[in-house]
Amino acid sequence: MDIMETIKEQIESNPILIYMKGSPDQPQCGFSAKSSQILMSYGERFSYIDILANPEIRANLPKHSDWPTFPQLFIEGELVGGCDIITEMYESGELEPMIKGAAEDTA
């Protein structure tokens, strides 16, 4: 499977997916740490892909999503954005119904 197909499959098969540096338990940058902490605060299951351990994904995901930086959050197949957008949506209350809705769809 080609890397772009792999990325597409990952996004389609994971209702809440964050591409980040490191893991939620051991993030490797401040933006990934903040973003994963926000996701964990909702108490819902989410998937992550460590782009540092997957250099091919790191190199090609920005082409797929048309978003240059990491982390990148996808909910139900749609790009939400990076740390700044995740933080803004968390603070405004917009993110919670999206997370809860995606989590309910998998229950």
N, C-alpha and C positions, 0 to 999 in steps of 0.2 A: 504494500500500500504506500502510495506516495505521501509525503509529509503534509501536503495541503489536505488530502483526504483524511489523514489521521486527525488533524486539527478539527476539521469539520465534524468528524465522528465524535470526538471528545465533547465538543460544544453541544451537539445534538443529543448526546446520551446522558448528560449531566445537567439537571435542572438548575443547579447553582454551582458555578465553576469559577474559580479564580486562578489565573496564571500569575504566579508570584515568584519572588526570589526566596528560596528556602521553603520551609513548611510552616503551617500555623503555629506549631510548637517551637520551631527554631527558625524564625524569619531571618533573612540575610540582608535586609535593608529596612530602614525606618518606614518607608511607604508601604511595603508589604506587611510589616508588623502592624501598623495602624489599620490597614484595610482588613486584615484577617481578624484582628481584635473586634472590629465592628461586626463582622459576620458572626463571630463566636458569641457576641453579646445577645444575639437573637435566640440562641439555644437550638437552632435547626442544623440538620446535617448539610454539609456542603462538600464539594470536591475541590481539590487543588492539584495543580501541576507545577512542579518545581522547574522553572525554566533554566536554572543553573545546571541542573542534572540532565537537561534536554536541550543542548545547544541548537539542534536543528529546529525545534519548536521556537526557541528564542529568536532565531534568525528569521523565521518565516511567518510567525503569528502577526507581526505588524502589517505584513502584506495582506493577510486574510481580513484582519479587522479594520485596517486603515487607521490604526491607532499606534503611535510610535513608542510609547513608554509602558513600563510595567509598574505595578500590577495591572491586570485587565480582568474585570468582573463581567461574567456573562450570566444572565438569568433567563431561563427558558429560551436559550438560543440567541438572545439579543445582547449585544454589547451595551453594558451600562456605562462603563468608563473606568478611569483610574482612581487613584487615591483621593484627589481633590473632589471629584464628582461623588465618589462613595461617601466621603466625609460630609459634603454639603447635603446630600440626600438623607444621610443618617440624622444630621442636626435638624433638618426641616421635617422629618417624619415620613418622607416619601419612600424611603428604602424599605421600611418594615413591612408594609403590605405586599410589596413585591417579593420579599424573601418568604414571608408567611404563605403567600399564594402559591409560590413555586414549591414550597415544602409540602403543602396540602395536596398538590397535584400528584405527588409521589407516594403519599400515604395510602 
